[in-house]
């Protein structure tokens, strides 16, 4: 049960950390020093027009749902290995989709790319069940 609670909090923190990592990473990749990129992100945390906190909140909501799902799904005394693999697959798919969308939005030159932040939770929620199923299928024991 202790591992499940750790996974619960790890999933929530991970969901809220993906956005700052992507934003700081893209800013640093464009040539800004890392410390300046991090302080710029921190300065825009609650600034009108940027509001990085809201972007992190929107991107972290699906991970909060996945954390609650994992808490109930793995709370059995001996949860099967396939369930753990399914949760890992869901988190991996969610992180990959979140990073891909963040990087696509931040590197886009379109004036309407910011609308993608509103669609971000729906895209993550779409790929998480697919990642869960992939993780379960990979962990499925092979019959010889």
C-alpha positions as CSV (number, residue, x, y, z in Angstrom):
1,X,0.0,0.0,0.0
2,X,2.9,2.3,0.7
3,X,4.2,2.1,-2.9
4,X,0.7,3.0,-4.2
5,X,0.6,6.2,-2.1
6,X,4.1,7.1,-3.4
7,X,2.9,6.4,-6.9
8,X,-0.2,8.6,-6.3
9,X,1.8,11.6,-5.2
10,X,4.5,11.0,-7.9
11,X,1.9,11.0,-10.6
12,X,0.4,14.3,-9.4
13,X,3.7,16.0,-9.1
14,X,4.8,14.6,-12.5
15,X,1.7,16.1,-14.2
16,X,2.4,19.5,-12.9
17,X,6.1,19.4,-13.6
18,X,5.9,18.4,-17.3
19,X,4.8,21.9,-18.4
20,X,7.6,23.8,-16.7
21,X,10.1,21.4,-18.0
22,X,8.9,21.7,-21.5
23,X,8.7,25.5,-21.4
24,X,12.1,26.0,-19.8
25,X,13.6,23.4,-22.1
26,X,12.3,25.0,-25.3
27,X,13.3,28.5,-24.1
28,X,16.8,27.1,-23.3
29,X,17.0,25.4,-26.7
30,X,16.3,28.7,-28.4
31,X,19.5,30.1,-26.9
32,X,18.5,31.5,-23.6
33,X,20.7,30.4,-20.7
34,X,19.0,27.8,-18.4
35,X,19.0,30.0,-15.3
36,X,17.5,32.9,-17.3
37,X,14.9,30.6,-18.8
38,X,13.9,29.3,-15.4
39,X,13.7,32.8,-13.9
40,X,11.6,33.9,-16.9
41,X,9.2,31.0,-16.4
42,X,9.0,31.9,-12.7
43,X,8.4,35.6,-13.5
44,X,5.5,34.6,-15.9
45,X,3.9,32.3,-13.3
46,X,1.0,34.6,-12.6
47,X,1.5,37.3,-15.2
48,X,-1.5,38.3,-17.4
49,X,-1.2,37.0,-20.9
50,X,1.2,34.2,-19.9
51,X,-0.1,32.6,-16.7
52,X,2.2,29.6,-16.6
53,X,0.5,28.4,-13.5
54,X,-2.8,27.9,-15.4
55,X,-1.0,26.1,-18.2
56,X,0.6,23.7,-15.6
57,X,-2.8,23.2,-14.0
58,X,-4.5,22.4,-17.2
59,X,-1.8,20.0,-18.2
60,X,-1.7,18.4,-14.8
61,X,-5.4,17.6,-14.5
62,X,-5.4,14.3,-16.5
63,X,-2.4,13.1,-14.4
64,X,-4.4,13.9,-11.2
65,X,-7.2,11.7,-12.6
66,X,-4.6,9.0,-13.4
67,X,-3.3,9.2,-9.8
68,X,-6.8,8.6,-8.4
69,X,-7.3,5.7,-10.8
70,X,-4.0,4.2,-9.8
71,X,-4.7,4.6,-6.1
72,X,-7.9,2.5,-6.4
73,X,-6.6,0.2,-9.1
74,X,-3.5,-0.9,-7.3
75,X,-4.9,-0.8,-3.7
76,X,-5.3,-4.6,-3.6
77,X,-3.0,-6.5,-1.2
78,X,-1.1,-8.2,-4.1
79,X,-1.8,-6.2,-7.3
80,X,-0.9,-8.1,-10.4
81,X,2.3,-7.1,-12.3
82,X,0.1,-6.3,-15.3
83,X,-1.7,-3.5,-13.5
84,X,1.6,-1.8,-12.6
85,X,2.7,-2.1,-16.2
86,X,-0.6,-0.7,-17.4
87,X,-0.2,2.3,-15.1
88,X,3.4,2.8,-16.3
89,X,2.2,2.7,-19.9
90,X,-0.5,5.2,-19.2
91,X,1.9,7.6,-17.5
92,X,4.5,7.2,-20.3
93,X,1.9,7.8,-23.0
94,X,0.5,10.9,-21.1
95,X,4.0,12.4,-20.6
96,X,5.0,11.8,-24.2
97,X,1.8,13.4,-25.5
98,X,2.1,16.3,-23.1
99,X,5.7,17.0,-24.0
100,X,4.9,16.7,-27.7
101,X,2.0,19.1,-27.6
102,X,3.9,21.6,-25.4
103,X,6.9,21.6,-27.7
104,X,4.7,21.9,-30.8
105,X,2.8,24.9,-29.4
106,X,6.0,26.6,-28.1
107,X,7.9,26.2,-31.4
108,X,4.9,27.2,-33.6
109,X,4.9,30.5,-35.3
110,X,1.1,30.5,-35.7
111,X,-0.9,33.1,-33.8
112,X,-3.5,30.6,-32.8
113,X,-1.2,27.9,-31.4
114,X,-2.1,28.7,-27.8
115,X,-5.5,27.2,-28.4
116,X,-3.7,23.9,-28.1
117,X,-3.3,24.4,-24.4
118,X,-7.1,24.2,-24.0
119,X,-7.1,20.9,-25.9
120,X,-4.1,19.5,-24.1
121,X,-6.1,17.6,-21.3
122,X,-8.4,15.9,-23.9
123,X,-5.4,14.7,-25.9
124,X,-3.7,13.3,-22.8
125,X,-6.9,11.6,-21.7
126,X,-7.2,10.1,-25.1
127,X,-3.7,8.5,-25.1
128,X,-3.6,7.3,-21.5
129,X,-6.0,4.4,-21.9
130,X,-4.1,3.4,-25.0
131,X,-0.9,3.4,-23.0
132,X,-2.6,1.5,-20.2
133,X,-3.6,-1.3,-22.6
134,X,-0.2,-1.3,-24.3
135,X,1.4,-1.7,-20.8
136,X,-1.0,-4.5,-19.9
137,X,-0.3,-6.3,-23.2
138,X,3.5,-6.0,-22.8
139,X,3.3,-7.5,-19.3
140,X,1.0,-10.3,-20.3
141,X,2.8,-13.6,-19.7
142,X,3.7,-15.5,-22.8
143,X,2.4,-19.1,-23.1
144,X,5.1,-21.5,-24.4
